[in-house]
Amino acid sequence: MTQRDAILKVVAYGVALFAITVINYYIIGPLPISLPLMLPVAAVAMGTLEGAKFGAGYGLAAGLVMSAAGHITPLCVPALAAVGWASGLMTQHVLRRDMVGHFLCTLLMLLVWELCQVGSRLVTGVAELIPLLKVAGPELLWSVMFSFPVYWIGRFCCKYYGRIYHE
């Protein structure tokens, strides 16, 4: 892959990150549904499609965008980098690098994410379990539902702009 191709690839993924952010916060955000976690799902998708290193870099960028959007604390930056890296390793060594591998990595990541969110609020005494589960459950379901379009956005970039990561 030439340097020009690599630059086009990174620009395409940057446009994809921008599009996912706009869809998540400005199109879906005002709707009366729970806000899906599309940026962490995007980190999983890019790790699944491109490998651990690119997934970690994309997760870092997604974490910066998510933190800047005010969705969560700055701790999401290293968390999303780890998510992208781990999903890249999972699909490189354990799972297939396709929609099934992406779905399984996404489901695992979302379950851990929601468990950490609910657990941290339970430990600090911010809220009780039932109200937390009433928020976490729909958020998890909407995030799983939107994982498919996010995967196809990433797959479009991967397919039409060449793969940076080589096995």
DOROSE-588772 format. One record per residue: residue number from 0; residue in three letters; x, y, z of N, C-alpha, C, O in turn. Coordinates in steps of 0.05 Angstrom, whole numbers, m for minus. Layout:
<atoms>
+-----+------+--------+--------+--------+--------+--------+--------+--------+--------+--------+--------+--------+--------+
! seq ! type !   n.c1 !   n.c2 !   n.c3 !  ca.c1 !  ca.c2 !  ca.c3 !   c.c1 !   c.c2 !   c.c3 !   o.c1 !   o.c2 !   o.c3 !
+-----+------+--------+--------+--------+--------+--------+--------+--------+--------+--------+--------+--------+--------+
! NUM !  ala !      X !      Y !      Z !      X !      Y !      Z !      X !      Y !      Z !      X !      Y !      Z !
...
+-----+------+--------+--------+--------+--------+--------+--------+--------+--------+--------+--------+--------+--------+
</atoms>
This chain:
<atoms>
+-----+------+--------+--------+--------+--------+--------+--------+--------+--------+--------+--------+--------+--------+
! seq ! type !   n.c1 !   n.c2 !   n.c3 !  ca.c1 !  ca.c2 !  ca.c3 !   c.c1 !   c.c2 !   c.c3 !   o.c1 !   o.c2 !   o.c3 !
+-----+------+--------+--------+--------+--------+--------+--------+--------+--------+--------+--------+--------+--------+
!   0 !  met !     17 !    m23 !      0 !      0 !      0 !      0 !     18 !     25 !      0 !     36 !     27 !     17 !
!   1 !  thr !     13 !     42 !    m19 !     29 !     66 !    m20 !     20 !     86 !      1 !      0 !     83 !     14 !
!   2 !  gln !     37 !    107 !      4 !     31 !    127 !     24 !      4 !    142 !     16 !    m11 !    149 !     34 !
!   3 !  arg !      0 !    146 !     m9 !    m24 !    159 !    m18 !    m49 !    142 !    m11 !    m69 !    153 !     m2 !
!   4 !  asp !    m47 !    116 !    m15 !    m69 !     98 !     m8 !    m74 !     98 !     22 !    m97 !     98 !     30 !
!   5 !  ala !    m53 !     99 !     37 !    m56 !     99 !     66 !    m70 !    125 !     76 !    m86 !    125 !     94 !
!   6 !  ile !    m62 !    147 !     63 !    m75 !    173 !     70 !   m104 !    173 !     63 !   m121 !    182 !     78 !
!   7 !  leu !   m111 !    162 !     39 !   m139 !    160 !     31 !   m154 !    143 !     50 !   m178 !    148 !     56 !
!   8 !  lys !   m142 !    121 !     59 !   m155 !    103 !     77 !   m161 !    117 !    104 !   m183 !    115 !    114 !
!   9 !  val !   m142 !    131 !    114 !   m146 !    145 !    140 !   m167 !    167 !    137 !   m183 !    171 !    155 !
!  10 !  val !   m166 !    181 !    114 !   m187 !    202 !    110 !   m215 !    189 !    108 !   m234 !    200 !    119 !
!  11 !  ala !   m217 !    166 !     94 !   m242 !    153 !     92 !   m253 !    144 !    119 !   m276 !    148 !    125 !
!  12 !  tyr !   m235 !    133 !    136 !   m244 !    126 !    163 !   m250 !    150 !    180 !   m267 !    149 !    197 !
!  13 !  gly !   m236 !    172 !    175 !   m243 !    197 !    189 !   m271 !    207 !    182 !   m286 !    217 !    199 !
!  14 !  val !   m277 !    206 !    156 !   m304 !    213 !    147 !   m325 !    195 !    159 !   m347 !    204 !    166 !
!  15 !  ala !   m318 !    169 !    160 !   m337 !    150 !    173 !   m341 !    157 !    202 !   m364 !    155 !    212 !
!  16 !  leu !   m320 !    164 !    216 !   m322 !    172 !    245 !   m340 !    196 !    247 !   m357 !    198 !    265 !
!  17 !  phe !   m336 !    216 !    230 !   m352 !    240 !    230 !   m382 !    233 !    225 !   m400 !    243 !    238 !
!  18 !  ala !   m387 !    216 !    205 !   m414 !    209 !    198 !   m428 !    194 !    221 !   m451 !    199 !    227 !
!  19 !  ile !   m413 !    175 !    233 !   m425 !    160 !    256 !   m431 !    179 !    279 !   m451 !    175 !    292 !
!  20 !  thr !   m413 !    198 !    284 !   m418 !    217 !    305 !   m442 !    234 !    300 !   m459 !    239 !    318 !
!  21 !  val !   m445 !    244 !    276 !   m468 !    261 !    269 !   m494 !    245 !    271 !   m514 !    254 !    282 !
!  22 !  ile !   m493 !    220 !    261 !   m517 !    203 !    263 !   m524 !    198 !    292 !   m548 !    199 !    300 !
!  23 !  asn !   m504 !    192 !    308 !   m509 !    184 !    336 !   m519 !    208 !    353 !   m539 !    205 !    367 !
!  24 !  tyr !   m506 !    231 !    351 !   m513 !    253 !    369 !   m533 !    273 !    358 !   m547 !    285 !    373 !
!  25 !  tyr !   m534 !    276 !    331 !   m552 !    296 !    320 !   m577 !    286 !    306 !   m596 !    300 !    303 !
!  26 !  ile !   m576 !    261 !    297 !   m600 !    250 !    284 !   m615 !    232 !    304 !   m639 !    234 !    307 !
!  27 !  ile !   m600 !    213 !    317 !   m613 !    195 !    336 !   m616 !    208 !    363 !   m636 !    202 !    378 !
!  28 !  gly !   m598 !    226 !    371 !   m598 !    238 !    397 !   m624 !    252 !    405 !   m634 !    248 !    427 !
!  29 !  pro !   m636 !    267 !    387 !   m662 !    281 !    394 !   m686 !    262 !    395 !   m707 !    270 !    406 !
!  30 !  leu !   m684 !    238 !    385 !   m706 !    219 !    385 !   m712 !    210 !    413 !   m694 !    209 !    430 !
!  31 !  pro !   m736 !    202 !    419 !   m743 !    193 !    446 !   m736 !    164 !    451 !   m752 !    148 !    460 !
!  32 !  ile !   m711 !    157 !    445 !   m701 !    130 !    450 !   m675 !    133 !    466 !   m664 !    155 !    467 !
!  33 !  ser !   m665 !    111 !    477 !   m639 !    112 !    491 !   m617 !    117 !    470 !   m618 !    105 !    448 !
!  34 !  leu !   m598 !    133 !    477 !   m576 !    139 !    459 !   m558 !    114 !    456 !   m546 !    105 !    475 !
!  35 !  pro !   m555 !    104 !    431 !   m538 !     80 !    428 !   m509 !     88 !    429 !   m501 !    111 !    425 !
!  36 !  leu !   m493 !     68 !    436 !   m464 !     72 !    438 !   m451 !     65 !    411 !   m438 !     45 !    408 !
!  37 !  met !   m454 !     83 !    391 !   m445 !     77 !    365 !   m414 !     81 !    362 !   m402 !     68 !    345 !
!  38 !  leu !   m402 !     99 !    377 !   m373 !    103 !    375 !   m358 !     79 !    386 !   m338 !     71 !    374 !
!  39 !  pro !   m365 !     68 !    409 !   m351 !     43 !    418 !   m356 !     20 !    398 !   m338 !      4 !    394 !
!  40 !  val !   m380 !     19 !    387 !   m385 !     m2 !    367 !   m368 !      3 !    342 !   m359 !    m17 !    329 !
!  41 !  ala !   m363 !     28 !    335 !   m346 !     34 !    312 !   m317 !     25 !    318 !   m303 !     16 !    300 !
!  42 !  ala !   m308 !     29 !    342 !   m281 !     20 !    350 !   m279 !    m11 !    347 !   m258 !    m21 !    337 !
!  43 !  val !   m300 !    m25 !    354 !   m300 !    m54 !    351 !   m300 !    m61 !    322 !   m285 !    m79 !    313 !
!  44 !  ala !   m316 !    m47 !    306 !   m317 !    m53 !    277 !   m291 !    m49 !    263 !   m282 !    m65 !    247 !
!  45 !  met !   m277 !    m27 !    269 !   m252 !    m22 !    256 !   m230 !    m41 !    266 !   m212 !    m49 !    250 !
!  46 !  gly !   m231 !    m49 !    291 !   m212 !    m69 !    301 !   m218 !    m96 !    288 !   m199 !   m110 !    281 !
!  47 !  thr !   m243 !   m102 !    284 !   m250 !   m127 !    271 !   m241 !   m128 !    242 !   m230 !   m148 !    232 !
!  48 !  leu !   m245 !   m106 !    228 !   m239 !   m105 !    199 !   m209 !   m100 !    194 !   m198 !   m112 !    174 !
!  49 !  glu !   m196 !    m84 !    209 !   m168 !    m76 !    203 !   m147 !    m87 !    221 !   m123 !    m85 !    214 !
!  50 !  gly !   m154 !    m99 !    243 !   m134 !   m110 !    261 !   m130 !    m94 !    286 !   m142 !    m73 !    290 !
!  51 !  ala !   m113 !   m104 !    304 !   m110 !    m92 !    331 !    m98 !    m64 !    330 !   m108 !    m47 !    345 !
!  52 !  lys !    m77 !    m59 !    315 !    m64 !    m33 !    316 !    m82 !    m11 !    305 !    m85 !     10 !    317 !
!  53 !  phe !    m95 !    m16 !    282 !   m113 !      4 !    271 !   m138 !      7 !    289 !   m148 !     29 !    292 !
!  54 !  gly !   m147 !    m15 !    300 !   m170 !    m13 !    318 !   m164 !      3 !    343 !   m181 !     19 !    352 !
!  55 !  ala !   m140 !      1 !    353 !   m132 !     17 !    377 !   m130 !     46 !    369 !   m139 !     63 !    384 !
!  56 !  gly !   m119 !     53 !    346 !   m118 !     80 !    337 !   m145 !     92 !    332 !   m151 !    115 !    340 !
!  57 !  tyr !   m162 !     77 !    319 !   m189 !     86 !    314 !   m205 !     89 !    340 !   m221 !    107 !    343 !
!  58 !  gly !   m201 !     70 !    359 !   m214 !     72 !    385 !   m205 !     97 !    400 !   m221 !    110 !    414 !
!  59 !  leu !   m179 !    104 !    397 !   m169 !    128 !    410 !   m183 !    153 !    398 !   m191 !    170 !    413 !
!  60 !  ala !   m185 !    153 !    372 !   m199 !    176 !    359 !   m229 !    177 !    367 !   m239 !    198 !    373 !
!  61 !  ala !   m241 !    154 !    367 !   m270 !    152 !    375 !   m273 !    161 !    404 !   m293 !    174 !    411 !
!  62 !  gly !   m255 !    153 !    421 !   m256 !    161 !    449 !   m253 !    191 !    453 !   m266 !    203 !    470 !
!  63 !  leu !   m235 !    203 !    437 !   m232 !    232 !    438 !   m257 !    246 !    429 !   m266 !    266 !    441 !
!  64 !  val !   m270 !    236 !    408 !   m295 !    248 !    398 !   m317 !    244 !    419 !   m332 !    263 !    425 !
!  65 !  met !   m318 !    221 !    430 !   m339 !    215 !    450 !   m335 !    232 !    475 !   m355 !    242 !    487 !
!  66 !  ser !   m310 !    235 !    484 !   m305 !    252 !    507 !   m311 !    281 !    501 !   m322 !    296 !    518 !
!  67 !  ala !   m304 !    290 !    477 !   m310 !    318 !    469 !   m340 !    323 !    467 !   m349 !    346 !    472 !
!  68 !  ala !   m355 !    303 !    459 !   m384 !    306 !    457 !   m397 !    307 !    485 !   m421 !    312 !    487 !
!  69 !  gly !   m382 !    302 !    506 !   m393 !    304 !    533 !   m409 !    280 !    541 !   m424 !    281 !    560 !
!  70 !  his !   m406 !    258 !    526 !   m422 !    234 !    532 !   m412 !    220 !    557 !   m428 !    209 !    572 !
!  71 !  ile !   m386 !    221 !    562 !   m375 !    207 !    585 !   m348 !    220 !    592 !   m339 !    238 !    579 !
!  72 !  thr !   m336 !    211 !    613 !   m311 !    222 !    623 !   m288 !    216 !    604 !   m291 !    200 !    586 !
!  73 !  pro !   m266 !    230 !    607 !   m242 !    225 !    590 !   m231 !    197 !    593 !   m213 !    189 !    578 !
!  74 !  leu !   m240 !    181 !    612 !   m231 !    153 !    614 !   m240 !    136 !    590 !   m229 !    115 !    586 !
!  75 !  cys !   m259 !    146 !    575 !   m267 !    131 !    551 !   m246 !    131 !    530 !   m247 !    113 !    512 !
!  76 !  val !   m227 !    149 !    530 !   m206 !    150 !    509 !   m189 !    125 !    511 !   m187 !    110 !    491 !
!  77 !  pro !   m176 !    119 !    534 !   m161 !     94 !    535 !   m179 !     69 !    534 !   m170 !     48 !    524 !
!  78 !  ala !   m203 !     71 !    544 !   m221 !     48 !    543 !   m228 !     40 !    515 !   m228 !     17 !    508 !
!  79 !  leu !   m234 !     60 !    498 !   m241 !     54 !    470 !   m217 !     45 !    454 !   m219 !     28 !    436 !
!  80 !  ala !   m193 !     55 !    461 !   m169 !     45 !    448 !   m165 !     15 !    455 !   m157 !     m1 !    438 !
!  81 !  ala !   m170 !      9 !    480 !   m167 !    m20 !    489 !   m189 !    m37 !    475 !   m183 !    m60 !    469 !
!  82 !  val !   m212 !    m26 !    472 !   m234 !    m41 !    458 !   m227 !    m47 !    430 !   m230 !    m69 !    420 !
!  83 !  gly !   m217 !    m27 !    415 !   m209 !    m31 !    387 !   m186 !    m51 !    385 !   m186 !    m68 !    367 !
!  84 !  trp !   m167 !    m49 !    403 !   m144 !    m67 !    403 !   m153 !    m96 !    410 !   m145 !   m114 !    396 !
!  85 !  ala !   m169 !    m99 !    430 !   m178 !   m126 !    438 !   m196 !   m139 !    417 !   m193 !   m163 !    412 !
!  86 !  ser !   m213 !   m123 !    404 !   m229 !   m135 !    382 !   m213 !   m143 !    359 !   m218 !   m163 !    345 !
!  87 !  gly !   m192 !   m128 !    353 !   m173 !   m135 !    331 !   m159 !   m161 !    338 !   m156 !   m178 !    320 !
!  88 !  leu !   m150 !   m164 !    362 !   m137 !   m189 !    370 !   m156 !   m213 !    370 !   m149 !   m235 !    362 !
!  89 !  met !   m180 !   m208 !    380 !   m200 !   m229 !    380 !   m206 !   m240 !    352 !   m208 !   m264 !    348 !
!  90 !  thr !   m210 !   m222 !    333 !   m216 !   m231 !    306 !   m191 !   m241 !    291 !   m194 !   m255 !    271 !
!  91 !  gln !   m168 !   m234 !    301 !   m144 !   m244 !    288 !   m137 !   m272 !    297 !   m128 !   m288 !    282 !
!  92 !  his !   m143 !   m278 !    323 !   m135 !   m304 !    334 !   m158 !   m323 !    340 !   m154 !   m347 !    340 !
!  93 !  val !   m182 !   m313 !    346 !   m203 !   m330 !    356 !   m227 !   m330 !    337 !   m237 !   m352 !    330 !
!  94 !  leu !   m236 !   m307 !    329 !   m261 !   m306 !    313 !   m255 !   m299 !    284 !   m232 !   m293 !    277 !
!  95 !  arg !   m275 !   m302 !    268 !   m272 !   m294 !    240 !   m274 !   m264 !    237 !   m286 !   m250 !    253 !
!  96 !  arg !   m263 !   m254 !    215 !   m263 !   m225 !    210 !   m286 !   m219 !    191 !   m282 !   m211 !    168 !
!  97 !  asp !   m310 !   m222 !    202 !   m334 !   m217 !    186 !   m356 !   m206 !    205 !   m350 !   m198 !    227 !
!  98 !  met !   m381 !   m206 !    195 !   m403 !   m196 !    211 !   m407 !   m212 !    237 !   m414 !   m200 !    257 !
!  99 !  val !   m404 !   m238 !    235 !   m408 !   m254 !    259 !   m387 !   m248 !    280 !   m394 !   m244 !    304 !
! 100 !  gly !   m362 !   m245 !    272 !   m340 !   m238 !    291 !   m345 !   m210 !    303 !   m341 !   m206 !    327 !
! 101 !  his !   m354 !   m192 !    286 !   m360 !   m165 !    295 !   m383 !   m165 !    315 !   m382 !   m152 !    336 !
! 102 !  phe !   m404 !   m180 !    309 !   m427 !   m181 !    327 !   m420 !   m193 !    354 !   m428 !   m182 !    375 !
! 103 !  leu !   m404 !   m214 !    354 !   m396 !   m226 !    380 !   m378 !   m208 !    396 !   m381 !   m205 !    420 !
! 104 !  cys !   m359 !   m195 !    382 !   m342 !   m175 !    396 !   m358 !   m152 !    407 !   m354 !   m142 !    429 !
! 105 !  thr !   m377 !   m142 !    391 !   m394 !   m120 !    399 !   m411 !   m128 !    423 !   m413 !   m112 !    442 !
! 106 !  leu !   m423 !   m151 !    422 !   m440 !   m160 !    444 !   m423 !   m162 !    470 !   m432 !   m154 !    491 !
! 107 !  leu !   m400 !   m174 !    468 !   m383 !   m176 !    492 !   m374 !   m149 !    502 !   m375 !   m144 !    527 !
! 108 !  met !   m367 !   m131 !    484 !   m358 !   m104 !    493 !   m381 !    m89 !    506 !   m378 !    m76 !    526 !
! 109 !  leu !   m405 !    m91 !    494 !   m428 !    m76 !    505 !   m436 !    m87 !    532 !   m444 !    m72 !    550 !
! 110 !  leu !   m435 !   m113 !    536 !   m442 !   m125 !    562 !   m422 !   m116 !    583 !   m430 !   m109 !    605 !
! 111 !  val !   m396 !   m116 !    577 !   m376 !   m107 !    596 !   m379 !    m77 !    601 !   m377 !    m68 !    624 !
! 112 !  trp !   m385 !    m61 !    580 !   m388 !    m32 !    583 !   m412 !    m26 !    602 !   m409 !    m10 !    620 !
! 113 !  glu !   m435 !    m39 !    597 !   m458 !    m34 !    614 !   m454 !    m44 !    642 !   m463 !    m31 !    661 !
! 114 !  leu !   m440 !    m66 !    645 !   m434 !    m76 !    672 !   m416 !    m56 !    687 !   m421 !    m51 !    711 !
! 115 !  cys !   m397 !    m45 !    673 !   m380 !    m25 !    687 !   m395 !      0 !    693 !   m392 !     12 !    715 !
! 116 !  gln !   m413 !      9 !    675 !   m428 !     33 !    680 !   m448 !     29 !    704 !   m449 !     46 !    722 !
! 117 !  val !   m462 !      7 !    704 !   m481 !      1 !    725 !   m466 !     m4 !    751 !   m473 !      6 !    772 !
! 118 !  gly !   m445 !    m19 !    750 !   m429 !    m26 !    774 !   m417 !     m1 !    787 !   m417 !      1 !    812 !
! 119 !  ser !   m406 !     17 !    771 !   m393 !     41 !    782 !   m414 !     59 !    796 !   m408 !     71 !    816 !
! 120 !  arg !   m438 !     60 !    785 !   m459 !     76 !    797 !   m471 !     63 !    822 !   m480 !     77 !    840 !
! 121 !  leu !   m471 !     37 !    822 !   m480 !     23 !    846 !   m460 !     26 !    869 !   m468 !     30 !    892 !
! 122 !  val !   m435 !     24 !    863 !   m414 !     26 !    883 !   m413 !     54 !    895 !   m410 !     57 !    920 !
! 123 !  thr !   m416 !     74 !    879 !   m415 !    101 !    889 !   m442 !    110 !    901 !   m443 !    131 !    914 !
! 124 !  gly !   m463 !     94 !    898 !   m489 !    101 !    910 !   m504 !    122 !    895 !   m522 !    135 !    907 !
! 125 !  val !   m498 !    126 !    870 !   m512 !    146 !    854 !   m542 !    139 !    850 !   m559 !    156 !    851 !
! 126 !  ala !   m546 !    113 !    844 !   m574 !    104 !    839 !   m576 !     75 !    848 !   m557 !     61 !    854 !
! 127 !  glu !   m601 !     66 !    848 !   m607 !     38 !    855 !   m606 !     21 !    829 !   m605 !     31 !    807 !
! 128 !  leu !   m607 !     m5 !    833 !   m603 !    m24 !    811 !   m626 !    m23 !    790 !   m620 !    m22 !    767 !
! 129 !  ile !   m650 !    m22 !    799 !   m673 !    m23 !    780 !   m673 !      1 !    761 !   m676 !     m4 !    737 !
! 130 !  pro !   m670 !     25 !    770 !   m669 !     48 !    751 !   m645 !     46 !    733 !   m646 !     54 !    709 !
! 131 !  leu !   m623 !     37 !    743 !   m599 !     34 !    726 !   m603 !     13 !    704 !   m595 !     17 !    681 !
! 132 !  leu !   m617 !     m9 !    711 !   m622 !    m29 !    690 !   m643 !    m20 !    670 !   m642 !    m28 !    647 !
! 133 !  lys !   m661 !     m2 !    679 !   m680 !      9 !    660 !   m667 !     28 !    639 !   m678 !     32 !    618 !
! 134 !  val !   m644 !     38 !    646 !   m629 !     55 !    627 !   m610 !     37 !    611 !   m608 !     40 !    587 !
! 135 !  ala !   m596 !     19 !    624 !   m576 !      3 !    611 !   m588 !    m17 !    591 !   m576 !    m22 !    570 !
! 136 !  gly !   m611 !    m29 !    597 !   m623 !    m48 !    579 !   m629 !    m37 !    552 !   m620 !    m48 !    532 !
! 137 !  pro !   m645 !    m16 !    550 !   m651 !     m4 !    524 !   m626 !      6 !    510 !   m624 !      4 !    485 !
! 138 !  glu !   m607 !     18 !    525 !   m583 !     27 !    512 !   m568 !      4 !    499 !   m557 !      7 !    477 !
! 139 !  leu !   m567 !    m18 !    513 !   m554 !    m42 !    502 !   m568 !    m52 !    477 !   m555 !    m58 !    457 !
! 140 !  leu !   m594 !    m54 !    478 !   m610 !    m63 !    455 !   m607 !    m45 !    431 !   m604 !    m54 !    408 !
! 141 !  trp !   m609 !    m19 !    435 !   m606 !      0 !    412 !   m577 !     m1 !    401 !   m573 !      1 !    377 !
! 142 !  ser !   m558 !     m4 !    419 !   m530 !     m6 !    409 !   m525 !    m30 !    393 !   m512 !    m29 !    372 !
! 143 !  val !   m537 !    m53 !    401 !   m534 !    m78 !    385 !   m548 !    m74 !    358 !   m538 !    m83 !    338 !
! 144 !  met !   m571 !    m62 !    358 !   m585 !    m57 !    333 !   m569 !    m40 !    314 !   m569 !    m45 !    290 !
! 145 !  phe !   m557 !    m19 !    324 !   m542 !     m1 !    307 !   m514 !    m11 !    301 !   m499 !      2 !    286 !
! 146 !  ser !   m506 !    m34 !    312 !   m480 !    m45 !    306 !   m478 !    m54 !    277 !   m456 !    m55 !    265 !
! 147 !  phe !   m500 !    m62 !    265 !   m500 !    m72 !    238 !   m494 !    m50 !    218 !   m477 !    m53 !    201 !
! 148 !  pro !   m508 !    m26 !    219 !   m501 !     m5 !    200 !   m472 !      6 !    205 !   m459 !     13 !    186 !
! 149 !  val !   m463 !      7 !    230 !   m436 !     16 !    235 !   m416 !     m3 !    222 !   m396 !      6 !    211 !
! 150 !  tyr !   m421 !    m29 !    224 !   m403 !    m48 !    212 !   m402 !    m44 !    181 !   m381 !    m45 !    170 !
! 151 !  trp !   m425 !    m39 !    169 !   m425 !    m36 !    140 !   m412 !    m10 !    131 !   m401 !     m9 !    110 !
! 152 !  ile !   m413 !     11 !    148 !   m398 !     35 !    141 !   m368 !     29 !    142 !   m353 !     37 !    124 !
! 153 !  gly !   m359 !     14 !    163 !   m331 !      7 !    164 !   m323 !    m12 !    142 !   m301 !    m10 !    131 !
! 154 !  arg !   m340 !    m31 !    135 !   m334 !    m50 !    114 !   m332 !    m36 !     87 !   m316 !    m43 !     70 !
! 155 !  phe !   m348 !    m15 !     82 !   m346 !      0 !     58 !   m318 !     13 !     56 !   m305 !     12 !     35 !
! 156 !  cys !   m309 !     25 !     78 !   m282 !     37 !     78 !   m260 !     16 !     73 !   m242 !     20 !     58 !
! 157 !  cys !   m263 !     m7 !     86 !   m243 !    m28 !     84 !   m243 !    m39 !     56 !   m221 !    m45 !     45 !
! 158 !  lys !   m266 !    m43 !     44 !   m267 !    m56 !     18 !   m258 !    m37 !     m4 !   m243 !    m46 !    m22 !
! 159 !  tyr !   m266 !    m12 !     m4 !   m260 !      6 !    m26 !   m234 !     22 !    m23 !   m226 !     35 !    m42 !
! 160 !  tyr !   m222 !     21 !      0 !   m197 !     36 !      4 !   m174 !     18 !     12 !   m153 !     28 !     21 !
! 161 !  gly !   m176 !     m8 !     10 !   m155 !    m27 !     16 !   m150 !    m30 !     45 !   m156 !    m13 !     61 !
! 162 !  arg !   m139 !    m53 !     52 !   m134 !    m59 !     80 !   m106 !    m51 !     88 !    m86 !    m58 !     75 !
! 163 !  ile !   m103 !    m36 !    110 !    m77 !    m28 !    120 !    m64 !    m52 !    134 !    m40 !    m57 !    130 !
! 164 !  tyr !    m79 !    m65 !    150 !    m69 !    m88 !    165 !    m67 !   m113 !    147 !    m86 !   m120 !    134 !
! 165 !  his !    m44 !   m125 !    148 !    m40 !   m150 !    132 !    m34 !   m172 !    151 !    m17 !   m169 !    169 !
! 166 !  glu !    m46 !   m195 !    147 !    m42 !   m218 !    165 !    m15 !   m231 !    159 !     m8 !   m251 !    172 !
+-----+------+--------+--------+--------+--------+--------+--------+--------+--------+--------+--------+--------+--------+
</atoms>
